Amino acid sequence: MKKLRQLWILSIMAVFLLAACGAGEKNNNASQTTGIETEDAAKTDEVQVGFPITLTDAVGNEITFEKAPETIVSMMPSNTEILFGLGLNDEIVGVNDYDDYPAEVADKEKIGGLEFNVEKIVSMTPDIVFAHESGLGTGEAGLQQIRDAGIPVFVVKNAANFDETYTTIETIGKATGKSKEAGEIIEGMKAKVEEVLAKTASVEQKRSVFVETSPAPEIYTPGKNTFMNQMLDMIGAENIAADQEGWVMMEPEEIVKRNPDVIIVMYDYIETAVEDVYARDGFDTITAIQNKAVMQVKENITSRTGPRLAEGLEEIAKAVYPEAFGE
């Protein structure tokens, strides 16, 4: 799919050293007792966060986490955003070349993109590698090499909706000892989704939408059974490509014929993307063009199934129904 980019999205483990000094047997005994109590407390904390824990990944492999991983490699931007959201900045030692959020990711070692560097990942000796189901087509052989090197690989499911995204965050939270933080992220996302749906529920006139994910001459758009189509359904908008399966190329003449009320441009690697849509031959009869309703939305916040996904839904809703948000 030419030019269609599907970019592949964290807690400092505190260690307290207790020292006790003194003269005499009484003080020594007190020091030993404190050490035992501290050790027991650490074990209790470990049990509370769920270790050891065995989790099944997207390809059916069971991975046992004896303790929270101290070094992590993330092979997908959505994984990375989740890990950072959980507060695991210090634990992340390697990330995908396309990772760009949050800003701290720029300081992390890059391990490649679709074609990742197996040798580099192995040399990092991470406690866990978080791979992704969407990359299995080109990366399974490399992942097996990493497993063969004795490094566990957890393949994260390619979430197809909000509920599966919540499950992904919950699972990664369990694997890293951050279940509490994962729960907080999920609750925050759910609250944002409810807020968006409450605002769009009051809209009286449903609008038709064309989502453009790559420019002319090969204009691609998401049809049914895509995350974008689900988002449009959630806010009460009509996807003009909903009769098509998956991601499809649509001819300009067909877009004109279907006459969307709103056009959403999802790519930003062309600075004049919105202007180009307005200037496209034959588009002057489209309602979206006449009403100046060509909007640009960042692809990353709508395509990466991580903590920012609820914000992505809000941005889509604002593009389609700005009046519902006072804009």
C-alpha positions as CSV (number, residue, x, y, z in Angstrom):
1,M,0.0,0.0,0.0
2,K,2.0,2.9,-1.4
3,K,2.6,5.8,1.0
4,L,0.2,4.3,3.6
5,R,2.1,4.5,6.8
6,Q,1.1,2.5,9.7
7,L,3.5,3.4,12.2
8,W,4.2,0.9,14.5
9,I,3.3,3.1,21.1
10,L,6.6,3.6,32.1
11,S,8.0,3.5,36.8
12,I,11.3,3.7,38.3
13,M,11.8,0.7,40.6
14,A,12.9,2.4,43.9
15,V,15.5,0.5,45.9
16,F,16.0,1.5,49.5
17,L,19.1,0.5,51.3
18,L,18.7,0.3,55.1
19,A,21.8,0.5,57.2
20,A,22.0,0.1,61.0
21,C,25.1,0.7,63.0
22,G,25.8,0.3,66.7
23,A,27.9,-1.3,69.3
24,G,27.0,-4.4,71.2
25,E,25.0,-7.5,70.6
26,K,21.6,-5.7,71.1
27,N,22.2,-3.3,68.3
28,N,23.5,-6.1,66.0
29,N,20.4,-8.2,66.7
30,A,18.2,-5.1,66.0
31,S,20.0,-4.6,62.7
32,Q,19.5,-8.2,61.6
33,T,15.8,-8.1,62.6
34,T,15.4,-5.0,60.4
35,G,17.0,-6.7,57.5
36,I,14.7,-9.7,57.8
37,E,11.6,-7.4,58.1
38,T,12.7,-5.5,55.0
39,E,13.3,-8.7,53.0
40,D,9.8,-9.9,54.0
41,A,8.3,-6.6,53.0
42,A,9.9,-6.8,49.6
43,K,8.5,-10.3,49.1
44,T,5.1,-9.0,50.2
45,D,5.3,-6.2,47.7
46,E,6.2,-8.6,45.0
47,V,3.2,-10.8,45.7
48,Q,0.9,-7.7,45.7
49,V,2.0,-6.8,42.2
50,G,1.3,-10.4,41.0
51,F,4.7,-12.1,40.7
52,P,5.5,-14.7,39.6
53,I,2.9,-14.4,36.9
54,T,2.4,-16.4,33.6
55,L,0.8,-14.6,30.7
56,T,-0.2,-15.9,27.3
57,D,0.8,-13.7,24.3
58,A,-0.9,-13.2,21.0
59,V,0.7,-16.3,19.4
60,G,-0.2,-18.6,22.3
61,N,3.2,-18.7,24.0
62,E,3.2,-18.7,27.8
63,I,5.7,-16.3,29.3
64,T,6.5,-16.4,33.0
65,F,7.6,-13.2,34.7
66,E,9.4,-14.1,38.0
67,K,9.7,-10.4,38.8
68,A,9.2,-7.0,37.2
69,P,11.6,-6.7,34.2
70,E,14.4,-4.3,34.8
71,T,15.4,-3.9,31.1
72,I,12.8,-3.8,28.3
73,V,13.0,-3.6,24.5
74,S,9.8,-2.3,22.8
75,M,9.4,-3.1,19.1
76,M,6.3,-1.1,18.3
77,P,5.4,2.5,18.9
78,S,2.1,1.6,20.6
79,N,3.9,-0.7,23.0
80,T,6.3,2.1,23.8
81,E,3.6,4.6,24.5
82,I,2.0,2.2,26.9
83,L,5.3,1.4,28.7
84,F,6.1,5.1,29.1
85,G,2.6,5.7,30.3
86,L,3.2,3.1,33.0
87,G,6.2,5.1,34.1
88,L,8.9,2.7,32.8
89,N,11.3,5.2,31.3
90,D,14.3,3.9,33.1
91,E,13.6,0.3,32.2
92,I,13.3,0.8,28.5
93,V,16.6,0.2,26.8
94,G,15.6,-0.1,23.1
95,V,12.8,1.2,20.9
96,N,11.5,1.1,17.3
97,D,13.0,3.6,14.8
98,Y,9.6,5.1,14.3
99,D,8.9,5.9,18.0
100,D,8.4,9.6,18.5
101,Y,6.3,9.9,21.6
102,P,6.9,10.9,24.3
103,A,9.8,13.2,23.8
104,E,12.0,11.1,26.1
105,V,12.0,8.3,23.5
106,A,14.5,10.3,21.5
107,D,17.2,9.3,24.1
108,K,16.6,5.6,23.7
109,E,18.6,3.2,21.6
110,K,17.0,2.4,18.3
111,I,16.7,-1.3,17.2
112,G,15.2,-0.9,13.7
113,G,11.8,-0.7,12.2
114,L,10.0,-3.4,10.2
115,E,13.5,-4.9,9.7
116,F,14.9,-4.9,13.2
117,N,18.4,-5.6,14.3
118,V,18.4,-9.0,16.0
119,E,22.1,-8.8,17.0
120,K,21.6,-5.4,18.6
121,I,18.6,-6.6,20.6
122,V,20.4,-9.7,21.8
123,S,23.5,-7.7,22.8
124,M,21.2,-5.6,25.1
125,T,20.2,-8.8,27.0
126,P,16.9,-7.3,28.0
127,D,14.7,-9.1,30.5
128,I,11.8,-9.0,28.0
129,V,11.1,-7.9,24.4
130,F,7.6,-6.6,23.7
131,A,7.0,-7.4,20.1
132,H,3.7,-6.9,18.2
133,E,1.3,-9.2,16.3
134,S,1.1,-6.8,13.4
135,G,4.8,-7.3,12.7
136,L,4.8,-11.1,12.6
137,G,4.6,-11.3,8.8
138,T,8.1,-9.9,8.3
139,G,9.6,-10.4,11.7
140,E,8.8,-13.9,13.0
141,A,12.1,-15.4,12.0
142,G,14.0,-12.6,13.8
143,L,11.8,-13.0,16.9
144,Q,12.7,-16.7,17.0
145,Q,16.4,-15.9,16.9
146,I,15.9,-13.7,19.9
147,R,14.1,-16.5,21.7
148,D,16.8,-18.9,20.8
149,A,19.3,-16.5,22.4
150,G,17.5,-17.1,25.7
151,I,15.6,-13.7,25.7
152,P,11.8,-14.0,26.3
153,V,9.6,-12.4,23.7
154,F,6.0,-11.3,24.5
155,V,4.0,-10.7,21.3
156,V,1.3,-8.1,22.1
157,K,-2.1,-8.6,20.4
158,N,-3.0,-6.2,17.6
159,A,-6.0,-4.5,19.3
160,A,-9.0,-4.0,17.0
161,N,-11.1,-1.9,19.3
162,F,-11.1,0.1,22.5
163,D,-11.9,-2.9,24.7
164,E,-8.9,-4.8,23.3
165,T,-6.7,-1.8,23.8
166,Y,-7.7,-1.7,27.5
167,T,-6.9,-5.4,27.8
168,T,-3.5,-4.8,26.1
169,I,-2.7,-2.0,28.6
170,E,-3.8,-4.2,31.5
171,T,-1.7,-7.1,30.3
172,I,1.5,-5.1,29.9
173,G,0.8,-3.6,33.3
174,K,0.6,-7.1,34.9
175,A,3.8,-8.1,33.1
176,T,5.8,-5.1,34.4
177,G,4.3,-4.9,37.9
178,K,2.3,-1.8,37.1
179,S,-1.2,-3.0,37.4
180,K,-2.3,-0.1,39.4
181,E,-0.9,2.4,36.9
182,A,-2.5,0.5,34.1
183,G,-5.9,0.7,35.8
184,E,-5.5,4.4,36.2
185,I,-4.7,4.8,32.5
186,I,-7.7,2.7,31.5
187,E,-10.1,4.6,33.7
188,G,-8.8,7.9,32.3
189,M,-9.3,6.7,28.8
190,K,-12.8,5.5,29.5
191,A,-13.7,8.8,31.1
192,K,-12.5,10.7,28.0
193,V,-14.4,8.3,25.7
194,E,-17.6,8.9,27.8
195,E,-17.1,12.6,27.6
196,V,-16.7,12.6,23.9
197,L,-19.8,10.3,23.4
198,A,-21.9,12.5,25.6
199,K,-21.1,15.6,23.6
200,T,-21.7,13.9,20.2
201,A,-24.9,12.3,21.3
202,S,-26.6,15.7,21.2
203,V,-25.8,16.2,17.5
204,E,-29.0,16.2,15.5
205,Q,-27.6,15.9,11.9
206,K,-25.4,12.9,11.3
207,R,-22.6,13.8,8.9
208,S,-20.9,11.6,6.2
209,V,-17.1,11.4,6.4
210,F,-14.3,10.5,4.0
211,V,-11.0,9.6,5.7
212,E,-8.0,10.1,3.5
213,T,-4.9,8.2,4.6
214,S,-2.7,8.7,1.6
215,P,-2.9,11.4,-1.2
216,A,-3.6,11.3,-4.9
217,P,-2.9,9.5,-7.2
218,E,-3.4,6.5,-4.9
219,I,-6.0,7.7,-2.4
220,Y,-6.6,5.1,0.4
221,T,-9.3,5.1,3.0
222,P,-10.5,2.8,5.8
223,G,-13.6,0.8,5.3
224,K,-15.5,-1.5,7.6
225,N,-13.6,-3.7,10.1
226,T,-11.1,-0.9,10.8
227,F,-10.5,1.0,13.9
228,M,-11.3,4.3,12.2
229,N,-14.7,3.0,11.0
230,Q,-15.4,2.0,14.6
231,M,-14.5,5.5,15.8
232,L,-16.8,7.1,13.3
233,D,-19.6,4.8,14.4
234,M,-19.0,5.7,18.0
235,I,-19.5,9.4,17.4
236,G,-22.6,8.9,15.2
237,A,-20.9,9.7,11.9
238,E,-21.2,7.8,8.6
239,N,-18.1,6.5,6.9
240,I,-18.7,6.8,3.1
241,A,-16.4,3.8,2.6
242,A,-18.2,1.6,5.1
243,D,-19.4,-0.7,2.3
244,Q,-15.7,-1.6,1.6
245,E,-13.6,-4.2,3.5
246,G,-10.5,-3.0,5.3
247,W,-8.2,-0.4,3.7
248,V,-9.1,0.4,0.1
249,M,-8.1,2.7,-2.7
250,M,-10.9,5.0,-3.9
251,E,-10.9,6.9,-7.1
252,P,-11.4,10.7,-7.0
253,E,-14.6,10.3,-9.1
254,E,-16.1,7.9,-6.6
255,I,-15.3,10.3,-3.7
256,V,-17.1,13.1,-5.6
257,K,-20.0,10.8,-6.2
258,R,-20.4,9.8,-2.5
259,N,-20.2,13.5,-1.6
260,P,-18.9,13.5,2.0
261,D,-19.9,16.3,4.4
262,V,-16.4,16.2,6.0
263,I,-13.0,15.1,4.7
264,I,-10.4,14.1,7.3
265,V,-6.8,14.0,6.2
266,M,-4.7,11.6,8.3
267,Y,-1.2,12.2,7.0
268,D,1.1,15.1,7.7
269,Y,4.3,14.3,5.8
270,I,3.0,16.6,3.0
271,E,2.8,20.2,4.4
272,T,0.2,21.2,1.9
273,A,-2.0,18.1,2.4
274,V,-5.2,20.0,3.2
275,E,-4.7,22.7,0.5
276,D,-4.1,19.9,-2.0
277,V,-7.4,18.3,-1.3
278,Y,-9.2,21.7,-1.8
279,A,-7.4,22.2,-5.1
280,R,-8.1,18.7,-6.4
281,D,-9.8,18.6,-9.9
282,G,-13.5,18.0,-9.7
283,F,-13.7,18.2,-5.9
284,D,-15.4,21.7,-6.0
285,T,-18.8,20.1,-6.0
286,I,-18.2,18.1,-2.8
287,T,-20.1,19.4,0.3
288,A,-17.0,19.2,2.4
289,I,-15.1,21.4,0.0
290,Q,-17.9,24.0,-0.3
291,N,-18.3,24.1,3.5
292,K,-14.5,24.4,4.2
293,A,-14.7,21.1,6.1
294,V,-11.4,19.5,5.2
295,M,-9.7,18.7,8.5
296,Q,-6.3,17.3,9.4
297,V,-5.9,14.9,12.4
298,K,-2.7,13.4,13.6
299,E,-2.5,9.8,12.5
300,N,-0.5,8.6,15.5
301,I,-3.1,9.3,18.1
302,T,-5.8,7.5,16.1
303,S,-3.7,4.5,14.9
304,R,-1.6,3.7,17.9
305,T,-3.6,1.5,20.3
306,G,-2.2,3.0,23.5
307,P,-3.0,5.6,26.1
308,R,-3.6,8.5,23.6
309,L,-6.3,6.6,21.7
310,A,-9.1,8.3,23.6
311,E,-7.6,11.7,22.6
312,G,-7.6,10.5,19.0
313,L,-11.4,9.8,19.3
314,E,-11.9,13.3,20.6
315,E,-9.9,14.8,17.7
316,I,-11.9,12.9,15.2
317,A,-15.2,14.0,16.9
318,K,-14.0,17.6,16.9
319,A,-13.2,17.4,13.2
320,V,-16.7,16.1,12.3
321,Y,-18.8,17.9,14.9
322,P,-16.8,21.0,16.0
323,E,-20.0,22.7,17.2
324,A,-20.4,19.9,19.9
325,F,-17.2,21.1,21.4
326,G,-17.8,24.8,21.2
327,E,-15.5,25.2,18.2
